[in-house]
């Protein structure tokens, strides 16, 4: 009985993990509001996967590399990321 219950719990956890991955993948990636961006680079400095570069004084996000952690949004003091 314990084995069946354990397998059921593992299956439920696996399904929930897959659902979370799907939700994260379909959620929209951050965008930069160019008129608000000062090019300070805070977002680039905090990006854990180096998906943000400051080019010509504005932040540019590489959405291929972005893992959607949203650290850039929370670290931008100018509200230039959404």
C-alpha positions as CSV (number, residue, x, y, z in Angstrom):
1,X,0.0,0.0,0.0
2,X,2.8,2.4,0.9
3,X,4.4,1.9,-2.5
4,X,1.3,2.7,-4.4
5,X,0.7,5.8,-2.4
6,X,4.4,6.9,-2.9
7,X,4.1,6.4,-6.6
8,X,0.9,8.4,-6.7
9,X,2.6,11.3,-4.8
10,X,5.6,11.2,-7.2
11,X,3.3,11.3,-10.2
12,X,1.3,14.3,-8.8
13,X,4.6,16.2,-8.0
14,X,5.9,15.4,-11.5
15,X,2.7,16.7,-13.1
16,X,2.7,19.9,-11.1
17,X,6.4,20.5,-12.0
18,X,5.6,20.1,-15.7
19,X,2.7,22.5,-15.3
20,X,4.9,25.1,-13.7
21,X,7.4,24.8,-16.5
22,X,4.7,25.2,-19.1
23,X,3.3,28.3,-17.4
24,X,6.7,29.9,-17.0
25,X,7.5,29.2,-20.7
26,X,4.3,30.7,-22.0
27,X,4.4,33.8,-19.7
28,X,5.5,36.9,-21.6
29,X,9.2,37.9,-21.2
30,X,10.1,41.3,-19.8
31,X,10.2,44.3,-22.1
32,X,12.1,47.5,-21.9
33,X,10.3,50.9,-22.1
34,X,13.0,52.8,-24.1
35,X,11.7,56.2,-23.1
36,X,12.1,55.3,-19.4
37,X,15.4,53.5,-19.7
38,X,18.4,55.5,-18.6
39,X,21.0,52.9,-19.5
40,X,22.2,52.6,-15.9
41,X,22.9,48.9,-16.3
42,X,21.4,47.7,-13.0
43,X,19.2,45.2,-14.8
44,X,22.1,43.8,-16.7
45,X,24.2,43.5,-13.6
46,X,21.5,41.5,-11.8
47,X,20.5,39.3,-14.7
48,X,21.7,35.7,-13.7
49,X,21.9,34.5,-17.3
50,X,23.5,37.7,-18.8
51,X,20.5,38.1,-21.1
52,X,20.6,42.0,-20.9
53,X,23.1,44.3,-22.5
54,X,23.1,48.1,-22.6
55,X,23.5,49.1,-26.2
56,X,23.5,52.8,-27.3
57,X,22.4,53.8,-23.8
58,X,19.4,51.5,-23.5
59,X,18.9,48.1,-22.1
60,X,18.3,45.3,-24.7
61,X,17.0,41.9,-23.6
62,X,18.0,38.7,-25.4
63,X,14.7,36.8,-25.1
64,X,16.4,33.6,-26.2
65,X,18.6,33.6,-23.1
66,X,16.0,35.1,-20.7
67,X,14.7,32.6,-18.1
68,X,11.9,35.0,-17.1
69,X,13.1,35.3,-13.5
70,X,12.0,39.0,-13.5
71,X,15.0,40.2,-11.4
72,X,15.5,42.9,-14.0
73,X,12.0,44.3,-13.3
74,X,12.5,44.4,-9.6
75,X,16.0,46.0,-9.8
76,X,15.1,48.7,-12.2
77,X,14.7,51.9,-10.2
78,X,13.3,53.8,-13.1
79,X,10.4,51.4,-13.9
80,X,11.7,50.9,-17.4
81,X,11.0,47.2,-17.5
82,X,7.7,45.4,-17.5
